[in-house]
Amino acid sequence: MGVRATRGVNAWFYCASALFLFIVFSHRDAVLPSRARLSVMSSSFRHPSNHKPATGTQSAPGFPLHDADEPVRKGPLDITQRVARSEKAWQFSVDTRHMVRDNYLAMTPGAVEVPLFDRQRLPDFPGGSAYYTVWDFFPPAFSCPWDIQRVGRFADGGKWVCGMSRYEEREVETTIIYSFGVEQDSAFEEAMLSRTNAEIFAYDFTVDDFGTQLTQAHRDRSHFMKIGLSGEDKLTAVPPFYTLSSLMRVNGHSYIDILKIDVEGSEYDAFDRLMDDFEGQDLPIGQIMIEIHLFDDENVGFGRFYDWWERLESFGMRPTWLEVNLIQITLRDPNAPSHDPRCTEIVWVNTKDPRSILLKE
């Protein structure tokens, strides 16, 4: 009796399974939309440059799956196609940035500029607006065309490197790295020296040498000077300060593969001078890993930061990674001037760089 019952249950199970599969395949377009169906669905989205936002809203529309006139590609993309696709996504983020900023100024009576961090509670935001901080205006919309790996120590101090495998595979040309702001941590420098053929030029006016992480085995490819980075040369100061262009001339370099920089707010003047020095030319830097600081609201408010960032973008710099430094927030130091997320790690890739290993197959 039990055997007959089991056989009956099995028969019902097989029948139900067959009916389920029949229904799924009969309605597969609804369950698994075809490419043509996805194309029709994507047509409901609009690019911000053609989008007129509804009154009282700052939210941006979705990014289209692909342009209607873009042919459907089969197989993996080459480096040119990957960069072009990322450039399109980045341009969308720029258009959205402009739209949201314009909307904020239009919606907020008396507003001269968007604040960096002026709202601490959700009810403080204008009705219907997006909840944002300054970092939402500058997302890492450009995808690194290769792998991206974290290098260096765990947590604060480690850096994200776009195309780390490309530097590891390099054998003929030496990878030139400039590192500003060593302090007591040289785990990043040690890792890059041990995994690549890099030569590192490091600078910090607050310490006398690399941190203890740098081993003797790599000393012949590492150079340290007690020097500060600035927007102008101050060679008679103790310790002296140099512009990046001046240091490159001193070292006999015309190109830097990787620039790592953490100079506690001096980045604005330093990069202003660098862009002045190379106005009308390509910036001779493959990628930049920088910790950006927003502590001086009087001199670096939203407008100053906005213009500085977009000038870097005009040179071809594209944000490919963003990591907010949460230590200041979680420690809740009572002496800190603010508990807003004012320090953020950014990685920029130079898309106008004819020498970049990241833009070659």
C-alpha positions as CSV (number, residue, x, y, z in Angstrom):
1,M,0.0,0.0,0.0
2,G,2.8,2.4,0.9
3,V,4.6,1.6,-2.4
4,R,1.5,2.3,-4.4
5,A,1.0,5.6,-2.6
6,T,4.6,6.6,-3.2
7,R,4.3,5.8,-6.9
8,G,1.1,7.9,-7.0
9,V,2.9,10.9,-5.4
10,N,5.8,10.5,-7.8
11,A,3.5,10.5,-10.8
12,W,1.7,13.7,-9.6
13,F,5.2,15.3,-9.0
14,Y,6.3,14.6,-12.6
15,C,3.1,15.8,-14.0
16,A,3.3,19.1,-12.0
17,S,6.9,19.6,-13.0
18,A,6.1,19.1,-16.7
19,L,3.2,21.6,-16.5
20,F,5.4,24.1,-14.8
21,L,8.1,23.9,-17.5
22,F,5.5,24.2,-20.2
23,I,4.1,27.4,-18.6
24,V,7.6,28.9,-18.2
25,F,8.7,28.2,-21.8
26,S,5.3,29.4,-23.2
27,H,5.8,32.7,-21.4
28,R,9.5,33.0,-21.6
29,D,9.4,36.6,-23.0
30,A,7.6,37.7,-19.9
31,V,10.0,35.8,-17.5
32,L,13.2,36.4,-19.5
33,P,12.7,39.5,-21.6
34,S,14.5,39.5,-25.0
35,R,17.0,42.1,-26.0
36,A,14.4,43.7,-28.2
37,R,12.0,43.9,-25.2
38,L,14.7,45.4,-23.0
39,S,15.4,48.0,-25.7
40,V,11.7,49.0,-25.7
41,M,11.7,49.1,-21.9
42,S,14.8,51.3,-21.8
43,S,13.2,53.9,-24.1
44,S,11.1,55.1,-21.2
45,F,14.3,56.5,-19.6
46,R,15.6,59.9,-20.6
47,H,19.1,61.4,-20.4
48,P,19.2,64.4,-18.0
49,S,20.4,66.7,-20.9
50,N,16.9,66.1,-22.5
51,H,15.0,65.8,-19.2
52,K,13.0,68.6,-17.7
53,P,12.6,67.8,-14.0
54,A,9.2,68.0,-12.5
55,T,8.6,70.9,-10.1
56,G,10.0,70.3,-6.6
57,T,12.2,67.2,-7.5
58,Q,15.9,66.8,-7.8
59,S,16.0,63.1,-8.6
60,A,17.7,62.1,-11.8
61,P,16.2,59.6,-14.3
62,G,17.7,56.2,-14.9
63,F,20.6,55.6,-17.2
64,P,19.6,54.2,-20.6
65,L,20.6,50.6,-21.2
66,H,22.1,51.6,-24.6
67,D,21.5,54.2,-27.3
68,A,19.0,53.4,-29.9
69,D,21.5,54.0,-32.7
70,E,24.2,51.9,-31.0
71,P,24.7,48.5,-32.6
72,V,24.4,45.5,-30.4
73,R,27.9,44.1,-29.7
74,K,28.7,40.5,-29.4
75,G,31.7,39.2,-27.5
76,P,34.0,41.0,-25.1
77,L,34.7,44.8,-25.6
78,D,38.2,45.9,-26.4
79,I,39.9,48.7,-24.4
80,T,38.6,51.5,-26.7
81,Q,35.1,50.3,-26.4
82,R,35.3,49.8,-22.6
83,V,36.6,53.4,-22.2
84,A,34.0,54.8,-24.5
85,R,31.2,53.1,-22.5
86,S,32.6,54.4,-19.2
87,E,32.9,57.8,-20.7
88,K,29.2,57.8,-21.6
89,A,28.3,56.8,-18.0
90,W,30.6,59.5,-16.6
91,Q,29.0,62.2,-18.9
92,F,25.6,61.1,-17.6
93,S,26.8,61.8,-14.1
94,V,28.1,65.2,-15.0
95,D,24.8,66.2,-16.7
96,T,23.0,65.0,-13.5
97,R,25.4,67.0,-11.3
98,H,24.6,70.2,-13.3
99,M,20.9,69.6,-13.2
100,V,20.7,68.9,-9.5
101,R,22.8,71.9,-8.7
102,D,20.7,74.2,-10.9
103,N,17.5,72.8,-9.4
104,Y,18.7,73.4,-5.8
105,L,19.6,77.0,-6.5
106,A,16.3,77.6,-8.3
107,M,14.3,75.9,-5.4
108,T,16.0,77.5,-2.5
109,P,15.3,81.2,-2.0
110,G,18.3,83.3,-1.3
111,A,20.7,80.4,-2.0
112,V,24.0,81.5,-3.5
113,E,25.5,78.0,-3.6
114,V,24.8,74.4,-2.6
115,P,26.1,73.8,1.0
116,L,28.6,71.0,1.7
117,F,26.9,69.5,4.7
118,D,24.2,71.8,6.0
119,R,21.4,69.4,6.8
120,Q,21.6,67.0,9.8
121,R,18.0,65.7,9.7
122,L,15.8,64.4,6.9
123,P,13.0,67.0,7.6
124,D,15.6,69.7,7.0
125,F,15.8,68.9,3.3
126,P,13.4,70.8,0.9
127,G,10.2,68.9,0.2
128,G,10.6,66.4,-2.7
129,S,14.4,66.8,-2.9
130,A,17.0,64.1,-2.8
131,Y,18.9,63.4,0.4
132,Y,22.5,64.1,-0.4
133,T,26.0,65.2,0.7
134,V,28.6,66.9,-1.4
135,W,30.0,63.5,-2.5
136,D,26.8,62.5,-4.3
137,F,27.5,65.2,-6.8
138,F,30.8,63.5,-7.8
139,P,30.3,59.8,-8.0
140,P,32.9,57.4,-9.4
141,A,31.0,56.9,-12.6
142,F,33.9,55.9,-14.8
143,S,34.7,52.2,-14.5
144,C,38.3,51.2,-14.3
145,P,39.0,49.5,-17.6
146,W,40.9,46.7,-15.8
147,D,40.9,45.1,-12.4
148,I,40.9,47.3,-9.3
149,Q,42.7,46.1,-6.1
150,R,43.2,47.4,-2.6
151,V,46.9,47.7,-1.9
152,G,48.6,48.5,1.4
153,R,47.4,48.1,5.0
154,F,43.9,47.2,6.1
155,A,41.4,50.1,6.6
156,D,42.7,53.7,6.7
157,G,45.9,54.0,4.8
158,G,45.3,51.4,2.1
159,K,44.8,52.6,-1.5
160,W,42.7,51.3,-4.4
161,V,44.8,50.8,-7.6
162,C,43.1,50.7,-11.0
163,G,44.8,48.1,-13.2
164,M,47.1,46.6,-10.6
165,S,47.6,43.5,-12.7
166,R,48.8,45.7,-15.6
167,Y,51.6,47.1,-13.4
168,E,52.4,43.6,-12.1
169,E,52.8,42.3,-15.7
170,R,55.1,45.2,-16.8
171,E,58.6,44.1,-17.3
172,V,60.4,46.6,-19.6
173,E,59.4,50.1,-18.5
174,T,59.8,51.1,-14.9
175,T,56.6,52.2,-13.2
176,I,57.2,55.6,-11.6
177,I,55.3,56.4,-8.4
178,Y,55.2,59.6,-6.5
179,S,53.9,59.4,-2.9
180,F,53.1,62.5,-0.8
181,G,52.1,62.1,2.8
182,V,54.0,59.0,4.1
183,E,53.6,59.7,7.8
184,Q,54.4,56.4,9.7
185,D,52.8,54.0,7.2
186,S,54.7,52.7,4.2
187,A,52.6,49.5,3.7
188,F,51.4,50.8,0.3
189,E,54.9,51.6,-0.9
190,E,56.2,48.2,0.3
191,A,53.4,46.3,-1.5
192,M,54.0,48.2,-4.8
193,L,57.7,47.6,-4.6
194,S,57.3,43.9,-3.9
195,R,54.6,43.2,-6.5
196,T,55.9,45.4,-9.4
197,N,59.1,46.8,-10.9
198,A,58.2,50.3,-9.5
199,E,60.5,53.0,-8.4
200,I,59.0,55.2,-5.7
201,F,59.8,58.9,-4.9
202,A,58.2,59.8,-1.5
203,Y,57.9,63.1,0.3
204,D,56.6,64.2,3.7
205,F,57.8,67.2,5.7
206,T,56.5,65.9,9.0
207,V,58.7,62.7,9.2
208,D,62.4,61.9,8.5
209,D,62.0,58.6,6.6
210,F,59.7,55.9,5.4
211,G,57.7,53.9,7.9
212,T,59.0,50.6,9.3
213,Q,57.0,48.6,6.8
214,L,59.5,49.3,4.0
215,T,62.0,46.5,4.0
216,Q,65.7,46.8,3.2
217,A,65.3,44.6,0.2
218,H,63.5,47.4,-1.7
219,R,65.6,50.4,-0.5
220,D,67.4,50.6,-3.9
221,R,64.1,51.5,-5.6
222,S,62.8,53.9,-3.0
223,H,63.7,57.5,-2.4
224,F,62.6,59.7,0.5
225,M,63.0,63.4,1.0
226,K,61.7,65.6,3.9
227,I,59.9,68.0,1.5
228,G,56.3,69.4,1.4
229,L,54.0,69.8,-1.6
230,S,52.7,73.3,-2.4
231,G,51.3,75.6,-5.0
232,E,54.5,77.5,-5.1
233,D,58.2,76.8,-4.6
234,K,59.5,77.7,-1.1
235,L,63.0,76.4,-1.4
236,T,64.5,78.4,1.5
237,A,61.9,77.3,3.9
238,V,62.8,74.6,6.5
239,P,61.7,72.1,5.5
240,P,61.4,73.3,1.8
241,F,58.2,73.1,-0.3
242,Y,58.1,72.3,-4.0
243,T,55.4,72.2,-6.7
244,L,54.9,68.9,-8.4
245,S,56.3,70.2,-11.7
246,S,59.5,71.4,-9.9
247,L,60.0,68.0,-8.3
248,M,59.6,66.2,-11.6
249,R,62.2,68.5,-13.1
250,V,64.6,67.8,-10.2
251,N,64.1,64.1,-10.7
252,G,64.4,64.2,-14.5
253,H,60.9,62.8,-15.0
254,S,58.4,63.8,-17.7
255,Y,55.8,61.3,-16.6
256,I,54.3,59.7,-13.4
257,D,52.4,56.4,-13.6
258,I,50.8,56.7,-10.2
259,L,50.5,59.7,-7.9
260,K,49.5,59.0,-4.3
261,I,48.7,62.1,-2.3
262,D,47.5,62.8,1.2
263,V,48.5,66.3,2.1
264,E,45.8,67.4,4.6
265,G,44.1,70.1,2.5
266,S,47.1,71.4,0.5
267,E,45.8,69.4,-2.6
268,Y,43.8,72.3,-3.9
269,D,46.7,74.8,-4.3
270,A,49.0,72.0,-5.5
271,F,46.7,70.8,-8.3
272,D,45.8,74.4,-9.2
273,R,49.5,75.0,-9.9
274,L,49.9,71.7,-11.7
275,M,47.0,72.5,-14.0
276,D,48.4,76.0,-14.6
277,D,51.7,74.5,-15.6
278,F,50.2,72.1,-18.1
279,E,47.4,74.3,-19.4
280,G,46.7,73.3,-23.0
281,Q,48.7,70.1,-22.6
282,D,48.1,66.5,-21.3
283,L,48.6,66.0,-17.6
284,P,51.6,63.7,-17.4
285,I,50.0,61.4,-14.8
286,G,48.4,58.0,-15.4
287,Q,46.2,57.8,-12.3
288,I,45.9,59.7,-9.0
289,M,45.0,58.2,-5.6
290,I,44.1,61.1,-3.3
291,E,42.5,61.7,0.0
292,I,40.4,64.9,-0.4
293,H,39.8,67.1,2.7
294,L,36.9,69.5,3.2
295,F,37.7,71.2,6.5
296,D,38.2,74.8,5.4
297,D,34.7,75.9,4.4
298,E,35.7,79.5,4.2
299,N,38.2,78.9,1.5
300,V,37.0,75.6,0.0
301,G,33.2,75.7,-0.2
302,F,31.0,73.9,-2.7
303,G,31.6,76.4,-5.5
304,R,35.4,76.3,-5.1
305,F,35.4,72.5,-4.9
306,Y,33.0,72.1,-7.8
307,D,35.2,74.3,-10.1
308,W,38.4,72.6,-9.0
309,W,37.0,69.1,-9.6
310,E,35.6,70.0,-13.1
311,R,38.8,71.6,-14.1
312,L,40.6,68.3,-13.4
313,E,37.9,66.5,-15.4
314,S,38.6,68.9,-18.3
315,F,42.1,67.5,-18.3
316,G,40.7,64.0,-18.7
317,M,40.7,62.9,-15.1
318,R,37.8,60.5,-14.4
319,P,36.7,59.3,-11.0
320,T,36.8,55.5,-10.8
321,W,36.7,54.9,-7.0
322,L,35.3,56.7,-4.0
323,E,35.7,55.6,-0.4
324,V,34.5,57.9,2.4
325,N,36.8,57.9,5.4
326,L,34.5,57.0,8.3
327,I,37.0,57.1,11.1
328,Q,36.4,60.7,11.9
329,I,32.6,60.0,12.2
330,T,32.9,56.8,14.2
331,L,35.5,58.1,16.7
332,R,33.3,61.0,17.6
333,D,36.2,63.1,18.7
334,P,34.8,65.9,20.9
335,N,37.5,68.3,19.7
336,A,36.9,67.7,16.0
337,P,35.4,70.7,14.2
338,S,32.7,68.5,12.5
339,H,31.5,65.0,12.3
340,D,30.5,65.2,8.7
341,P,32.2,62.9,6.2
342,R,34.8,65.4,5.2
343,C,37.6,63.1,4.1
344,T,37.2,60.8,1.1
345,E,39.6,58.6,-0.9
346,I,39.3,59.2,-4.7
347,V,40.9,57.4,-7.6
348,W,41.1,59.3,-10.9
349,V,42.2,57.7,-14.2
350,N,43.6,60.0,-16.9
351,T,41.6,59.3,-20.1
352,K,43.6,61.8,-22.2
353,D,46.9,60.2,-21.4
354,P,48.6,58.8,-24.5
355,R,51.3,57.1,-22.4
356,S,49.0,55.4,-19.9
357,I,49.4,51.6,-19.6
358,L,45.7,51.6,-18.5
359,L,44.5,52.7,-22.0
360,K,46.4,50.0,-23.9
361,E,45.6,46.3,-24.6
